[in-house]
């Protein structure tokens, strides 16, 4: 095996457990970089604000073959990070600076490959990928997934307007000449859900790979399931940032329909966010009382234990490209009930959960309640689905398996058997 000199770009890759860690993108960046370092020498561009957290993590547990290059922007630009659109503009400017730094570093190191990892989207230009004269791989990323037609009514006016702005902005970014140049140059395009695969032009389809933005570790899979209480209560769990796009309103309505038939059930929602007052009001209007519990966001290890102690994981997200919590629930052997869209719809097979086709909001509520009923009444189905979910998580989403699969993609992209 020839050892490559790989340059990676991971704007976000804060190690778990360190200050500044936010999940999602950080998990992807940190784990993929570590996987690449199992096989090759890696140089990583990341945001300067993560420097202290990364160096602390490396001091506690050194990792061979990784060299971090911290790129920052002037402090007066930092307020942009407080706003969603501003955050993307900040990142766009950051990438420009990263490109000029990469060009200087290329003269000193001479890279064999550049891999753009985070941000994990499939629509914004990678300046390094488009302009640095080395083989280029992009992803995994997503962005083509949309809120199902007719479900926009779940959003307030501002949310509906933002969905339109999001769609127009992505269209403009996808028609950026440098974005098109980068996509054409790329040897491989890794995308994280079926919608992103389908959105790729046919001329690029032969170099596209479905590759998740989320994974699990051996420690996750070795988690011991807490003993189930004998009080007969059916425990339904949901978790995530309390945002309108996560579909928690649908989850509460579906639980209400299920509870009317089976009053021995309870529903817990773990997370924090701006939707919490509305969700509490919705639960109050539905007279759910002590049958529903709102729990604040908790550390990942505690959340996994909470998942393991539940019976079913309910996650009807309306627009979620990755859906990390669905994979985490699979890793602890829980059947997942979700909408058949975006990341969750891609991750969950019919053997390891219940997927609902999103036709109308009311039909989705009714069918989510029916899915809960099937799993409640059929303990054998629930057990088999949980076993299949864990097996699927280990087979397809273990970080080591993902790292090995990435090396296969590297080999195909370079066409020289470098990673074989």
Secondary structure, DSSP 8 states (H G I E B T S, - for coil): ----EEEEEES----TTSTT--STHHHHHHHHHHHHHTTSEEEEEEEGGGHHHHHHHHHHS--TTEEEEEE---GGGGGGGGSHHHHHHHHHHHHHHHHHHHHHHHHHH--SEEEEEES-BSSS--HHHHHSSS-EEEEEEB------TTGGGGS-HHHHHHHHHHHHHHHHHHT-HHHHHHHHH-SEEEESSHHHHHHS-GGGGGGEEE--S--B-HHHHT-------SS--EEEEEES---GGGTHHHHHHHHHHHHHH-TTEEEEEE--STTHHHHHHHHHHTT-GGGEEEE----HHHHHHHHHTSSEEEE--SS-SS-HHHHHHHHTT-EEEEESSHHHHHH--TTSEEEE--S-HHHHHHHHHHHHHHHHH-HHHHHHHHHHHHHHHHHHSBHHHHHHHHHHHHHHHHTS-TT-
